[in-house]
Amino acid sequence: MVAVTGDENSEAPAPTDSSGTGEAIAAGDQAAPEAVTAERDEDVSERDVTAESADDAAPDPGEDEATPADLEQESEIAADYIEGLLDVADLDGDIDMDVEGDRPVVSVVGATLSELVGPRGEVLEALQELTRLAVHRQTGTRSRIMLDVGGYRAHRREELADLGRKVAEEVGRTGVPQRLDAMTPFERKVVHDAVAAAGCRSESEGEEPSRRVVVLPAEEAAVVMEPAGGQG
């Protein structure tokens, strides 16, 4: 059953620390810039999740760019796969297929779908990976398809963009770096974009699933990029 529906929102749980200590790290915690890795999460057109739990992969150099027909085919395969999962789990849900830019998007909308999202969207991330693998198995190419359930990602995007702006404003005012709670690649991407738009810079530290965003004052970029010993 495939039905086109409007946007839906669902409540999203606040991020918590997944480091195993049971201690949540608030946005106000400080972090030494030297402890931050130089790697930045790329866009939800970003790095691939297939083996590394990153959110997305840009197409490999030399790969043919997906055509609208390719994206539509990926959406249909994904929709069929998700519909089969819903049948097995005996869950009701309508499936909405769309394309955003060069990415197919499949959304599942229903009243009893919180089980498919899970704490901090962890179940949703796993389902997205399974869906991408199902698409890859039929098409032979890696898919960047985005799966949403009950409007979770749309709601979370708004929430995290607001958080990123507020933290960037505080860091810009105080000059003190701020370390956020552990987040998924999708969540970190949203925060990175919001921080950059607010005039600060951000990087990621740690390993999955405890990888988190550190927000730094904009002027620190010049310090980091300066050659060691003044040599250029």
N, C-alpha and C positions, 0 to 999 in steps of 0.2 A: 504494500500500500504506500503510494507516494503522493503526498498532498503538499501543495505550496501554502505556506502559512506566513503570518507576519512575524515581526521580531518579538521575542519573549525575554523576560528577565527573570533571574532567580537569585536568591540570596547567596552570597559567596562567603565562606568562612574566612576570617582574618588569618593571614599567614602566621605560622608558628615556627619555632626553631626545630629543624629536623636533625640536629647534631647528636641527639641521643642523650643530652644532658638534662632534658626536661625544662631547660631554662630559656624563656623567650627573650629575644634580643630586641629591644625597642628601637625606634627610629632615632632616638637621641643618643645611643651608644656611640662612643668615639672609636675611630680606627686609625692606626698609624698608616700614613700613605705608603711607607716602604713595605708594608705587609700585603699590599694589593698587587695582584698580578697585572701584567700589562695587557692581557687579553681582554677584549671587549666582546660581549655577546652581540652577534649580528642580528639582523632583523628577522622578524617573523617571516622574513624572506631570508633568513639567516643560515646557520649551520645545520647540518643534517642530524636527524635523530636516529637514523637507522641503527647504528651500533653505538653511538656515543651519548644518547639521551639529550642531544641538543634539539632545538625546536624545529629547524628547517634547513634545507640545503638549497643554495642557489644552484642552478644547473651547471654541470661540469663544462669547462671549456671544450668546445668542439661538439657538444650535444646540440641536436636540433631543438630550437625553441618550440615549446608546445603550442599547437594551433588551437583555436577555439573548439574545433571538433575533438581534439585530444582531451582538452579539459572537460568537455561535456561527457566524453566516454568515461573518464576517471570518476566524475561525479556519479554517473549511473552505476558503475561497478561498486563504488563505495556505498551508495544508497541501498543496493541489493544486499551487500554484506551486512550492513547495520540492520536492515529489516530482518534478515535471518537471525541475527543475535537477539533482536527484540522478541521474535517468535519463540526462540529457545528459552529465553528468560521469562516468557509470559508477561511482557511489559507492553503497554500501549504507548504509541507515539507516532506522530506524523513526521514525515521527512521532507525537508525543504532543501532544494539544490540551488546553488548560485555560483557565480564566478566573481572574485574580487581581484581585479588586475590580472595577474598571470597565475592566480591560485584558485583551484576549485574549492568550494566550501559546502559542506553538508551539515545541516543543523537538524537536531532531533528535538521536537517540541512535545511536551506532555506534562501531565500533572503529577506523575509518580516516577520521576526519573532521577531523583537525587542519588540513587544507588549507582548510577552511571557516571556521576561526577566524583563522588568520594571526597575525603578530606583534602583540602587544598587542590582539588582538581586532579588528584593522582590517578584515580580510575579513568578519568577522561583522557589523560595523557597516554595511558596504556592502551585504551581503545583506539586512540588516534594512530598509534604505532601499528596495531593489528590491522587497522583499515588500510594504512599505507602499504603494508606488506601484502594484503589481499589484492590491492590495485597493481602492485609491482608484479605479482605472480601472473596476472592476466595480460599486462601490457609489456612487461619486460623492461620498463623504465622506472626510475625512482619517482615517487609522487610527493608533491608538497601540499597535498590536500589538507585542509583544516577541518577538524571535526568540532562541532559545538553541541552541547546538550542543554536544553532548557534556558538558552541565552546566557550560560555561565560566563563564557569568554567575553561577550559584549559588556556584561555587567562588571566583570573583573577589570576589564580594560579601563573603564571610566574611573573605577575606584583607585587603581594603581596610578593612573595619570595624575589624579588629584594628589595622591601621596607624593609622587615624584616632584610635583611643582612646589608643594609645601616644604619638603625637606630641602630642595634646592634654594628656596627663599631663605630658610634658616641658615644654611651653610654660607650663602652669599653675605648674609648679615653678620655672622659671627666668625667666619673663616675657619670653623672647626669641622673637619670631615665627619660624616655620619655614616654608620653602617646599618643596613636594613636587615630585616628577617630573611631567612633562606627562601628562595623563590624558584619556580620553574623557569626554563628558558623563555617561554612565552611571557611570563610575568616580568622577568628582568628586562626583556626587550622594551616593553611598554614604559618601564621606569626610566631606562636609558634615554628614550626619545623625549620624555617629559622633562628630564633634567637638562638635556641639551637645549631644548626649547626655552628653558628658563635661564640659560646663560651660565650654567655650571657644567662640570664634567663628571663622569661616573665610570667606574671600572668594576670588574667582578673579582671576587676572591673565593678560595675554597674549592672543594670538589663536590660533585653531585652526590647525594641530594641536598647537601648543606651549602651549596654555592649561593652567594648573596651579592648584593650591589653595595658598593661604597661610593658615596657622593662626596666630591672634592671641590674646593673653591676653583674658580676658573683660572686664577693666576698661577696655580700649581702646574698647569700644563707647560708653561714656559720653563719652569724649574726642571721638570722631568725631561724635557726635550734638549736641555743644554748639554753639550758634549762634556765628558768627564775631563777635569783638569784644564778646562777652557780651550781645549783643542778642537778645531773645526775642520 
